[in-house]
């Protein structure tokens, strides 16, 4: 083609795109090389199941994080997302289903620093393993490691006989 953009070249060849399709290179990127390999990512319907909420979206993205971002659904790092073929495409209206399993939010006080944290673990002990935290002989934990994790609970890990002060400060890094 002698067209200056991919949009013009595709139009010239009669190749139609949906507004949710994506291309590489971009549609309005200037074509300056003598040849290109063009990728067209066609949009398809995906059902998003987030607990009891269900959303249908037309997307060209392939990863759960990208699809959630397009659907304006926030994910936490600990949330689990799976993309699977629909078991009933006629009822779903889509051939693909994205299921979000939400992590449990709790407050974790870790050697004096308190923060909201998320986990897929079922007990305090499993959460410590999930986060690769091994307790020392002088460490204490409350509640006990066999306690089930519940939404909003407070878990505290400390070192006996040691006072810990946590302070966040801005640090100027050299250029």
C-alpha positions in Angstrom: 0.0 0.0 0.0 1.0 3.6 -0.4 -1.4 4.7 2.4 0.2 6.6 5.3 -1.6 4.9 8.2 -2.9 1.4 8.9 -6.5 2.8 9.2 -6.3 4.0 5.6 -4.7 0.8 4.3 -7.3 -1.4 5.9 -10.1 0.8 4.6 -8.6 0.7 1.1 -8.6 -3.1 1.3 -12.2 -3.3 2.6 -11.1 -4.8 6.0 -13.6 -3.7 8.6 -12.8 -3.3 12.3 -15.1 -3.2 15.3 -14.4 -0.3 17.7 -13.3 -2.9 20.3 -10.8 -4.5 18.0 -7.1 -3.7 18.5 -4.3 -3.6 16.0 -0.5 -3.7 16.0 0.8 -1.3 14.8 -1.8 1.2 15.9 -4.5 2.4 13.4 -3.2 6.0 13.2 0.5 5.2 13.5 2.5 6.5 10.5 3.6 3.7 8.1 7.2 4.4 7.3 8.8 1.0 6.7 8.7 -0.9 3.4 6.8 -3.8 5.0 4.8 -4.5 8.1 3.3 -7.5 9.8 -0.1 -6.4 11.0 -1.9 -8.1 13.9 -5.6 -7.7 14.4 -7.0 -8.7 17.7 -10.7 -9.3 17.2 -13.1 -8.5 20.1 -15.3 -11.2 21.4 -17.9 -11.3 24.2 -16.7 -12.3 27.6 -18.9 -12.8 30.7 -17.3 -11.6 33.9 -18.5 -13.3 37.1 -17.5 -11.4 40.2 -19.3 -13.0 43.2 -23.0 -12.6 42.5 -22.4 -9.8 40.0 -22.3 -10.7 36.3 -21.1 -8.4 33.5 -20.9 -9.0 29.8 -18.2 -7.1 27.9 -16.9 -7.1 24.3 -13.1 -7.2 24.5 -10.0 -7.9 22.4 -7.9 -8.4 25.5 -6.7 -11.8 26.5 -5.6 -11.6 30.1 -7.8 -11.2 33.2 -6.1 -8.1 34.4 -6.5 -6.3 31.0 -10.2 -7.4 30.7 -10.9 -6.2 34.3 -9.3 -2.9 33.5 -11.4 -2.4 30.4 -14.5 -3.3 32.4 -13.5 -0.9 35.1 -13.4 -3.6 37.7 -10.6 -3.2 40.3 -8.5 -6.3 41.2 -6.2 -6.7 44.1 -2.9 -8.6 43.6 -4.1 -11.5 45.7 -7.4 -11.9 43.7 -7.5 -15.0 41.5 -8.9 -14.6 37.9 -9.6 -17.5 35.6 -10.6 -17.5 32.0 -12.5 -20.6 30.9 -14.8 -21.7 28.1 -18.5 -21.3 28.8 -20.4 -24.4 29.9 -23.5 -22.9 28.4 -22.7 -20.4 25.6 -26.3 -19.9 24.6 -27.4 -18.9 28.2 -24.2 -16.9 28.8 -24.3 -15.2 25.4 -20.5 -15.7 25.2 -18.1 -18.5 24.6 -15.7 -17.4 27.4 -16.3 -16.8 31.1 -13.9 -14.8 33.4 -14.4 -15.7 37.1 -13.0 -13.5 39.8 -12.3 -15.2 43.2 -11.8 -12.3 45.7 -9.1 -12.5 48.3 -10.1 -11.9 51.9 -9.1 -8.4 53.2 -7.7 -8.2 56.8 -5.5 -5.9 58.8 -1.9 -7.2 59.3 0.4 -5.7 61.9 3.8 -7.0 60.9 6.6 -6.1 63.4 5.0 -2.7 64.2 3.8 -1.8 60.7 0.0 -2.0 60.2 -1.5 -2.3 56.7 -4.5 -3.7 54.9 -3.6 -7.0 53.3 -5.4 -9.6 51.1 -5.1 -13.3 51.1 -6.6 -16.4 49.6 -5.5 -18.5 52.6 -8.1 -20.0 55.0 -6.1 -19.8 58.2 -3.5 -17.5 59.8 -0.8 -20.2 59.4 -1.7 -20.7 55.7 -1.5 -16.9 55.2 2.0 -16.8 56.7 3.1 -19.6 54.3 1.5 -17.8 51.4 3.4 -14.6 52.2 6.7 -16.6 52.8 6.9 -15.4 56.4 8.6 -17.8 58.8 8.3 -17.1 62.5 11.4 -17.1 64.8 11.5 -18.7 68.2 11.0 -15.2 69.8 8.0 -14.3 67.6 4.4 -14.2 68.7 1.2 -14.1 66.7 -2.3 -13.2 67.5 -4.7 -14.8 66.8 -3.3 -18.4 66.8 -2.1 -19.9 63.5 -5.1 -22.3 63.4 -7.6 -19.4 63.4 -9.7 -19.0 60.2 -9.1 -15.8 58.3 -12.2 -13.6 58.2 -12.9 -10.3 56.4 -11.7 -7.3 58.4 -9.9 -9.3 61.2 -6.7 -8.0 62.8 -3.6 -10.3 62.7 -0.5 -9.2 64.7 3.0 -10.6 64.5 5.6 -9.4 66.9 9.0 -10.3 68.4 9.0 -10.8 72.2 11.3 -8.6 74.1 11.9 -6.2 71.1 10.3 -2.9 70.4 9.9 -2.1 66.7 9.2 1.4 65.4 8.3 1.6 61.7 8.6 5.0 60.0 8.2 5.7 56.3 10.4 8.5 54.9 11.1 10.0 51.4 14.6 9.3 50.3 16.3 11.3 47.6 18.1 8.9 45.2 21.2 10.1 43.3 20.7 10.6 39.6 
